[in-house]
Amino acid sequence: MRTVYFDYNATTPLDPQVRAAMLPFLNEVWGNPSSVHHVGRRARAILDDARDRTAKVLGCRPSEVVFTSGGTESANLAILGTARLLKAKGRHIITSQVEHHAVLHCCKYLAKKEGFDLTCLPVDRDGLVAVESLEKAIRPDTILVSVMAANNEIGTIQPVAELGAVCRARGVLFHTDAVQWFGKEPFQDIRQFNADLVSICAHKVYGPKGAGALFMASPLLPDPILFGGGHENERRAGTENLAGIIGFVETLELFVRKPVFARDKLQPLTDRLIHLLNGLDGVYFTGSRKHRLINTVSFLVAGSDSIALLASLDMEGICASSGSACSVGSLEPSHVIRALGTQPDLANSLIRFSLGRDSTLAEVEYVESVLPRVVSRVQRSQ
Ligand SMILES: Cc1ncc(COP(=O)(O)O)c(C=O)c1O
């Protein structure tokens, strides 16, 4: 059976060049960067160099980069760390209803267990946060705003620079979860987000899993969430994953300034998928047609549910997703779909196609030949 992998927002394969760059750090360079002897010092020099390289791509100071285990940890450090640091100043946090759980669950935890007050900004039918709604929501006791750069389920790109500018003008810290954004939209400089904190990870951009970084604008120093040694300048305890860090840096250098998810290649393919959806009865494109990640096409299917659709697509060799990986296997509609105001009878039927750099026209044509049949088969069986 042929495999058509249209789930690159879940993860990407490791690029061979990135893998080759990592290999020495799984073999001969195995020292602990904290050791004082020459084996450790060699690892330390490479770690320092990796931080300099990261800072160069991001356009920031090396001291503003904290290496983490990926997007989840970066977002946790940004939110828990800043909220705890600033709690004497205020206890109000703002986020949006469509954040990834890495952000949303941190904010809800703070509200439930640590006495913070949480506002979740609504979105419109396209999944966009309105800048005015943020302006209205900021209060004198607001200490942190977190809004994602691009949504993993529907691909909607938020007006992050404008949201960040509002926060800056009001003296409120701004975090953006840019995990899905990097490698898909053109990047010049980390300051383009107008954010004090930016979460990034490698595995969505042909890098290794378990590697990422949090940019924190100097002199901001969130409270640590991992305790132990004084690694990462007292900001993230734990012996550094040098191979992962090298993989992350390579990924940034290779795939971010000029996005590896190339618009000129992917736009015709996803446009074609959208055209296909437009022609199917009871199938509705979901998200923003104008502000969308170029690789992502999500849709709802009347009279069916995601689990049955995904299983049927899988039987035809097509790997898709119902949006967020964790909602697979559950019949709960995703919080993102609910936030869009989708009719309840449609809310359980999200399918996301997310294409990658190796996606081809032949794969799209295959989906064109299979999807109508899958949709009507599932609709009939429900
Ligand atoms: C928007 C977003 N934020 C955070 C994460 C979590 O990143 P990681 O898998 O590196 O922990 C993901 C991964 O699906 C994501 O899509």
The ligand as an SDF file (V2000), in Angstrom:
LIG
                    3D

 16 16  0  0  0  0  0  0  0  0999 V2000
    1.3840   25.0110   18.5640 C   0  0  0  0  0  0  0  0  0  0  0  0
    2.1490   23.9870   19.3320 C   0  0  0  0  0  0  0  0  0  0  0  0
    2.6970   24.3160   20.5160 N   0  0  0  0  0  0  0  0  0  0  0  0
    3.4080   23.4370   21.2330 C   0  0  0  0  0  0  0  0  0  0  0  0
    3.5920   22.1350   20.7980 C   0  0  0  0  0  0  0  0  0  0  0  0
    4.3870   21.1970   21.6270 C   0  0  0  0  0  0  0  0  0  0  0  0
    5.6830   21.0680   21.1020 O   0  0  0  0  0  0  0  0  0  0  0  0
    6.5930   19.7950   21.4630 P   0  0  0  0  0  0  0  0  0  0  0  0
    6.0030   18.6340   20.7480 O   0  0  0  0  0  0  0  0  0  0  0  0
    7.9560   20.1710   20.9440 O   0  0  0  0  0  0  0  0  0  0  0  0
    6.5890   19.6530   22.9330 O   0  0  0  0  0  0  0  0  0  0  0  0
    3.0350   21.7440   19.5830 C   0  0  0  0  0  0  0  0  0  0  0  0
    3.1760   20.3510   19.0980 C   0  0  0  0  0  0  0  0  0  0  0  0
    2.2340   19.7710   18.5730 O   0  0  0  0  0  0  0  0  0  0  0  0
    2.3020   22.6860   18.8280 C   0  0  0  0  0  0  0  0  0  0  0  0
    1.7390   22.3590   17.6590 O   0  0  0  0  0  0  0  0  0  0  0  0
  1  2  1  0
  2  3  1  0
  2 15  2  0
  3  4  2  0
  4  5  1  0
  5  6  1  0
  5 12  2  0
  6  7  1  0
  7  8  1  0
  8  9  2  0
  8 10  1  0
  8 11  1  0
 12 13  1  0
 12 15  1  0
 13 14  2  0
 15 16  1  0
M  END
$$$$
